[in-house]
Amino acid sequence: MCSPLPSATSSSELTMSDWLAWQVVDSAFPIGVFAHSWGVEAAWQSGHVPDSEALQRFLHASIQQTGYGALPFLGAGYRRPDKLAALDKLADTFLINRVTNRASRVQGRTLVATAARVWPSDAMTTLVAQATSGHAHVAPLSGCVFQVIGLPVETAKKVMLYGTARGVLAAAVRLGIVGSYEAQRLQHHAQPWLDTTLKQCGALDPEDVCQTAPILDLLQAGHDRLYSRLFQS
């Protein structure tokens, strides 16, 4: 006979394990990332990502941009959740690309709303209120959310980098640029690049954020001008 299920625990009582990390990165976790192409759709329609080789270059540029442009905000949000309002304003100032800025705010609000439902707590309720009153950019909010649920900071950084790689490649598959097998091959070969980016950018502060892929940023900014599009951004 099966033992009874343990009672639900609050996020403060949550013991970290691999299960939590896997839950956060699972495609079934409803944070709406598959509504966004990470700029791939605009780059593809403009002819900059016609094949697997070009997609690999785009993927590497996207990973590096996440390392230098988002990881510093995540790390700061994790270490100093009390500074979320200031970090949120700085992220809004940094993201001058209208499309990227909008996508960041949408994803941030979706993340904190989902986390509040899955791991309800007083701390999460506070984060929801802060997101509602602010810009709710995803990078600093991710740091705060992952700190509340007990995800180790190094794992949280890996989750963000992995999410970028998976997002780019998932969009490429849905657009027909590459097939599923090729996308998985590219993701496997991106592992050293992910490790290198984490090593280079993991300790950066918000004051160190920079734009490393201006062409990619310009392509993303053109998403709203596409005649037809599958993704929101």
N, C-alpha and C positions, 0 to 999 in steps of 0.2 A: 504494500500500500504506500502511495506517495506521501511524503511529508508535506505539511501545509506550507504554503508560500510565505516568505517573510513579509512582514508589514512594510508599507512604503516608508522611506526615510526622507528627510529634508536634504537639500543640497549640502548643508553644513555637516551632515552626518554621512555623506556619501564617501565611500572609500574608493579611491582611484584604482582602476584596473584597465587592462587592455580593452575590455568590453566597452568602456565609455568612449575611448578614442575611435574604435570601430563604428560605434553608433553615430558619432559626429560626422565622420567622413563618408558614411554610407549614402548612396544616392537616394535612398528612401527617406532620409532626414529632410523634412519639408521646409527648406529655406529659399526655394525659388531660384537657385543658381542656373538651372537649365533653361530659364527664360532669357538668359544673357549669353552672348557669343564671345565675350572678352575681346571684341574687335575683329574676330575672325571673319564674320560675315561681310563687313565693309571691306576688309582687305582682300577677300576672295572676289567680291564683285568688281573691285577696281583692278584686278589682275595681278596683285602682289603675292597672292598665295594660291598658285594654280596647281601645285602638286605636293607630294610628300616632302621633297627636299626643302621647298620654300616654307612648308608648314613647320618643319623642324627648326628652321631659323626663327620663325615667328614665335614658336614655343619657347625657345631659349631667351629671346628678347622679353617675352612676357614674364617668365620666371624671374629674370634679373630685375625687371621693373617692379615686380611685387616685392622683391627683397629690399630694394632701395626706397620704394615709395609707400609700402604698406607695413612691412615688418616692424619698422621703428615705432609706428603708432600702436600696433598690437602689443609690443613689449612694454611700452609706456603705460598703456591702459591696464595691462595685467599688474604691473608693479604699483601703479598709483591710480586706482579707480576713482579716488577722490578728485583727481584732476581731469575727469572725463570731459567736462564742459569746455575747458581750455584746449584739450586735445582735439575735440570735435570741431572747434572753431579753426584751429590750425589746419586740420585736414581739409576743411571747406575752402580755406584760402589756397592750399596747395593744389587742389583739384580744379584747375581753371577750365578744363575741358568739360563742357556742359553735359555731354553724354555720359562720360565717366563719373562725373559728380552726381548726376541723377541716379545712375545705377548703384553707386556706393550707398546713397541714402536709402534706396529701396531695399537693398540687401541687408543693410543694417537694421532697419525696422523689422524686416521679416525675421531676421535671426533672433532679435531680442524677444519678439512676440512668441516665436516658437519655443525658445528656451523657457520663457515664463510659464508656458503651458506644460512643458515636459518636466521641468525642475522648479516648481513654484516655491518661492521663499520671499522673505521680506527684502533681501538684497536684490532679488530679481525684480520685484515690484518697483523698487527704487530705480533700477536701470530702465524699466519701461517708462517711468515718468520722465526721466532725463532724456530718453530718446524722443519722447513726444514733444518735449519743450525745446529740443535742440535740432541740429541737422541730422543726427543719427548716422554718421558715417560708419561703414562696416569695420574698418580696420581698428580704430580705438575701441569700438563696442565689442568686437570679437575678443580683445584682450580682457575686458571687464567680464564678459559672459563666461569665458573659459576659466577665469580665476574663480568666479562664484561656484561653478559646478565642480571644480577640483581637478581640472585638466592641467598637468604640469606645463610650465611655460615653454619648455623645449618642444614638447609634443604639440602645443598650441601653434608654435611657429611652423612646425612641419605640416600641420593641418592646413594652414593658409597657403603655403607653397604648393602642397599637393592639390589643393582645391583649384589653384590657377592652372596647373598642368592638366588636371582632369577636365576642367571647364573648357579649355582651348581645344583639347582633343575630342571631347564629346560633341562640341559644336561642329568641328570639322567632319565628323562622321555623319551627323544629321544633315549637313550641307552637301555631302557626297564628295568631299575633297579626297578623303581616304576611306578605306573600309575599316571595320572593327579590328581585324587582325593587325593591320598596319598601324592603327592608332595605339594598340597595345605594345607593339614593337617600339614605337616612338616613345611611349611612356617609360618603357624599360630602359631605353638608352638615355633618357633624361635624368636618371637617378644620380649620376655623378655631378650633373649640373645643379640639381637640387641641393646636393650636399655642399657643393662649392658656394652656392649662393647663401645657404644657411650659415656657413662658416664666415663668409665675408660680411654679412648683414645682420646676423643674429644679435649683435651687441650694439647696434646703432641706436642713437637717440632721435627723437622727433626733429631736432635741429639739424640732423644730418640728411633728411629726406631730399631726394633729387629725382629728376626725370632722366632716365637712362636711354629711353627709346622714343625720341621725339617724332619719328616717322610713324611709329605704331600709334602714338597719341593722336596724330593728325588723321590717320585712317579711322580710328575709333570715333573721332569727332564728326566724321561724315556719315555716320550710321543713319541719322534722322533724315538725310537727303536721299537715301536709297529709294528707288521707285517701288520696289517690293521687298519685303523682308520677313524673315521667319522669327527673328529674335527681337527683344526689346532694346538691346544694346550690343 
